[in-house]
Amino acid sequence: MTANTMTALAKTKPEEGLWQIEAPVPEIGADDVLIRVNTTGICGTDIHIWNWDEWAAATVPVPMITGHEFAGEIVDMGRNVTGLALGQRCSGEGHLVASDSRQSRSGRFHLDPGTRGIGVNEQGAFAQYLRLPAFNVVPLPDDIPDEIGAILDPLGNAVHTALSFDLLGEDVLITGAGPIGIMAAAVARHAGARNVVLTDINADRLSLAAHVVPSVRTVNVAQEDLHDVARELGLREGFDVGLEMSGNQGALDQMVEALVMGGKIALLGIPPGKSPVDWSRVVFKAITIKGVYGREMFETWYKMIAMLQNGLDVSRVTTHRFSANDFEKGFAEMKSGRSGKVILDWTAT
Ligand code: ZN
């Protein structure tokens, strides 16, 4: 039996901040599971919601329990649920999809136009208990701890982006050394890229990147010329593949310039508003561009768990751990712009 109420972090009024509340434990439907949350990751999305910026105010209904990066265990199941068991450790896909769109019916669930996000449009994971459709559950093997389970959502963004194009033997440029950019660098190395160059202008993030993935070449583009780096690495014609993780217009321009003829770009970073792009450069260099959203359900999850079991190590991208009761400290670290992933532990709540 579970309690009737639980501790959660919620946006309870339309202004800056999040507040710890007592909320009813979610009721589950016939196709849902109830998950006891052990660990959660704080995402950039949660910072937008905390700050209550324009996007958050237009998107998130109040009250809303936030959070979508989690690991925990199944403590209750609806009557239609099969293939899962009480006590199963799990993470899960935070994008809830319907099954009636063309994309869903063709098996491309991540492209369902009606996608709803937990912690954004549906009650989220910053809580002792989370309701989730059984379809979205991803069981965790014993060798993947809850602390990694809590960052599979952003690792999935990194994996989805990095595996958009074949990286074996390729020279890869990644712009933006936030946690997802750093994890993408680790994935690119794991996937067989020859050179991985990761750029930013934030020295703290670049040194974290070098700590997490020692074999990546970090470049502070405020101090070092990317052309010189390419020459130093012996790249005669440029980088083969670009992964844009920053949303920064200058970074995308630099990437287009630095690619080979016929190069490929996967875009995950979100530019602020409409941004000018020199499309003639894209045309004349015959560049392929792919927008990346979320994670493929569930191929990305399959691949990332397989890679984690086969030596991919992103554990050092987590730089801070707090009890969920100290969530304010966790959010302060995230907002400093110097941290890697910040984990909140719910087991003591
Ligand atoms: Zn996230």
Boltz pocket constraint, residues with backbone or C-beta under 6 A from the ligand:
constraints:
  - pocket:
      binder: B
      contacts: [[A, 43], [A, 44], [A, 45], [A, 68], [A, 69], [A, 153], [A, 154]]
      max_distance: 6.0
